[in-house]
Amino acid sequence: MKKMVGLFLFIVLIIFGFYLQQNNSASNHKEKIFVEDFKGTNDSAKIQAAIDHAKKNKLKTVMLDDREYTISSPIKVRKGVKLLFGYGTKFIVEGNFRVLELEQNASIEGAYVVINDAEFNSEVIYLDGKYKYYNTWNKTEVKDVNIINWSESNQGTGISLYAGGKEHEISFVNFENVKVAGMETGVKLIAEKPSSGKAWINANRFLNLSLEDCVNMIYIDSNFTVPNEVSGNQFTNLQIQPSGKTKSILKVSGQYNKFEGMVWDLDKITLQNEVIEFRDNSMGTIIEIPSLPISRIADRGQANILNQ
């Protein structure tokens, strides 16, 4: 009898352990959801449905499959959600619209975005200061991203940050291992004077940024300081490859922005103009690009520094 009771208890423990394992597995699974489990009239709608479901149910990660997705309408990555691309995931953009907009505390990783439409003239990755990206504990991030314009139109913007309303802010956001090729502008930061209050794009990091075959590589437009300010942004380990279509490497306003890296093959820029412009509203800009001759720099600002 004791043997029977012992055997019964042993079986119960095995079943209970299996239940716990399955329950934990299900719980872990729920932290990640898969786009292919959702329905939509097209790939864009399917992806947005998965992101919206994650936001509504307080899930964290939306995973894309290792395939090509035809993107025909904008996708908004909601607050608190990470859009994770597989190694073989590719977005093929057809049409003219903002491709990926990130809300506060949203992030994307591993994106490979191809512009396949010569009419495209919008932003690929867009952050709007109205979402108030601030404080170091927020997790907004753009990591391991390739943006390629295959249409050869050299239109659109790879990464665009904009602040233009009362207390609109983009700060402490990391952009890491990003490659942009064939766009009109590689990276654009604009702070416009709001009707009231202040607007900032400050203290962001661009690490390991590669720009190739863009008409304008980096463009920054702001006042010296508030009410509309772009300051203290750091571009480190830059690799910039111009082409015959390139007109400008850098146009910069604001205070204390820093640029460090390499520019290759300046002879490919057929216009013999200044390729770096410190604008009237620039001050304390630091540039450390050893391959850049002083003759290709126009300094209309104050206390800007070129280290070679």
N, C-alpha and C positions, 0 to 999 in steps of 0.2 A: 504493500500500500504506500509506504514512504517513497519507494522508487517511482511509483506512478505520480505522486504529488510533485516530487522533484522534477520529473520529466515535464509535467504540465507547466510548472513555473518556468522551466528553461525555455519552453516553446513560447510562453507569454512574453518573456524578456526579449527573445529574438524578434517577435512580431512588433513589440513596442519600440525596440531599437530601429527596426526597419521604418516604422512610422515616423519616428523622429528624423531619421535621415531624409526621408522623402519630403517631410514638412520643411526642413531646413533648406533642401534643394529648391523647393518651390518658392520659398521666401527669397532665396538668393536670386533665383530666376526673375522674380518680380522686380528686382532692382534694375534689370535690363530688359528692354523690350525690343522687338525686331520689326523693322519696317515691313518685311514681307508677310507679317501676320495681319496687316491692315489692308483695307480695300479703299479704292479711290478711282475716279474717272481717268486719272493719269498718274504718272510717277510723282509729280509735284504734290498732288492732292493726297496721295498715299503717305508721303513723307510728312506732310503737315498734320495729317490725322494722327500719326504715331507721336509726333511731338506734342500735340495738344492733349492727347491721352496721357502722356507722361506728366505733363504739367498738372492736369486735373487730378491725377491719382498720386501725386507727390513721388513719382519715380524719377530716377536720376539720369539714366543713359539710354539713348535711342541708337540702335545699331543698324547700319546699312549693310546690304549684302555685297559680295564681291562681283558686281556686275555694273554695266552702264545704265544710268538713269537719264532719261530725257527730261530736262527741266524746262517747263514752258510757262511758269508763273512764279512769283516770289515765294520764298520760304522764310518764316520767322522762327528763330530758335528762342523758345520761351524761357522766362526766368527760372533758374535752377536746373535747367536741362542741358546735358551734353550730347551733341550730335557726333557720333563716332563712326568714321568711315573705315571700311575694310581696306586691306592693302590693294585690292583690285577694284575698289569702288571708283567710279568716274561719273561726274556730272557733265552731260552734254547740253549746253545752254542754247535753246532755240527761241529767239525773240529779243525784245528790248525791255528790260525790267531789272529792278534791284534783285540780285540773286539770293543772298543770305544776309538777313538782318539779325543781330544778336541783341536780346534784351539784357538787363543787368543780371549778373551772375550766371549767364549762359556761356557755353563754350563750344568750339568745334575742334576736332582733331583728325588729321589724316586726309583732309579734303584734297581732291584732284578735280579742278573745275576747268572745263574746256569751253571757250566761246566759239561757237560754230556758226554764228550768224553775223554777216557783215553789217547789219543794221544795229547791232548792239552798241549802246552808248551810255550805259548806266554803271552802277557800282556793283562789284562782285561781292565784297564783304563790307558791311556798313554798320557803324555804331553811331547812334544819335544820343547826344547828351541829355535829352529829355528823360532818359531812363536812369540818369544819375549814377554812373559807374564811379564809385568813390570808396574810400577806406581800403586798407590793405587786406582785409579779411575776405573781401569778395573774390570769387573764383573766375571771373570773366577772363577768357583766354582764347587765343587763336594759335594753334600749334600744328606744325608739320603740314603745311598747305602749299599746293602748287596751283597757280592760276595762269592759264595759257590762252592767248587769243590765236586760234588756228585760222581765223578768217582772213588774216593779214590786213585787216582794216585799220589796225592801231587806234581803236576807239575804246572808250570806257575807262574805268578806274579800278585798279586791283583792290586796294584797301582804302576806305574813306571814313574819316572821323569828323563829325560835325557837332558843334555846340553853338546855339544861337538864341536861347531863351533864358528866362529868369532862373538863375541858379542851375543851369544845365552844366553838366560836368562829365568829363571822361578822364579818369586818373587811375594810376596803378594797374593798368592793363598790360599784359605781356603778349607780344606777337613774336613767336619763336619758330625758327626754321621755315621761313616763308619765301617762296620763289614766285616772281611775277614776270611774265614775258609777253611782249606784243601789245601792250595797252597804250592808251593815250597818256595816262598818268599811272605810275606804279603805286605810290602812296600819297594820299592827300589829307592834310589836317587843316580844317577851317574853323575859326571861332569868329562869329559875327556879333556885332554890338547888339545886345538885346534892348527891347523897348524899356525895360526896367531890370534892375538887378545885375548879375554878373554871369559870364559864361567862360568856362575853362576847358582846355585840353592840356593837361599838365602831368608830368611824372610817369609817362608811359615808356615802356622799353620795347625796342625792336631789336631782337637778337638774331644774328645769322640770317640777315635779309639779303636775298639775291634778286637783282633787277636786270632785265635784259630786253633790248629792242623796244623800249618805251620812248615815246616822244618826249615826255617829261618824267624824270625818274621820281623825284620827291618834291612836293609842293606844299608849302606851309604859309598860311595867310592869317594874320591876326594883328592886333595892336601891340604896342610895347608890353602892356600889362592890362589888368582889368579896366573896363568892364568886359573886354573880350581878349582873352590871353591864351597863347600857345607857348608854354615854357617848360624847361626842365625835362624835355623828352630826349631819350638817349637811343641813338642808332649805332650799334656796335657790331663789329665783324661784317661790315657791308662788303658785298661784291657786286660791282656795277659794270655791266657790259653794254656799251652803246652800240648803235647801228647807224646806217645812213639816214634813218628816219629820226634819230634823236636830235633834239634841239637844246634840252636843258638837263643838267644833272641835278641841280638843287636850286630852288628859290625859297628863301626862308625869311620869316618875320618872327616876332616874339623875342623872349629872353632866354639865354642860357641853355639853348638846345645844343646837343653835341652829336657829331657825326665822325665815325672812325671806321676806316677800312681801305678798300682799293677801288680805283677806277681804271678800266683797261681800254686800250686802243682808242684814245681820244681822236686819232687821225680819221676814224670812221665817221666822225661828226663833220659833215661837209661844210657846214657854216662855221666860219672862223670867228665865232662870237664868244663872249664870256659864257661859260657853262655853269658857273656857280654865281649866284646873285644874292648878296646880303641886301635885303630891301630896306627902305627908309625906316621901317618900324622894327628893325632887328637890333639886338644888343647882346653882347656877351656870348655870341655864338662861337663854338669851338669846332674846328674842322681839322682832323688828323688823317689826311689822305696823301701819302708821300708821292704818289704818281701824278699829282695835279700841279701844273705850273701856275705861278702867280699871275701870268699873263691872261689866264682864262677865268679870272675871278673879278667880279665887280662888287666893291664894298661901298654901299651908300648908308650903312648903319653906323652904330657906335660901339667901340671897344670890342669888336669882333676879332677872333684869334685864329690864325692859320698856323698850325704846327706841321712841319715837314721833316 
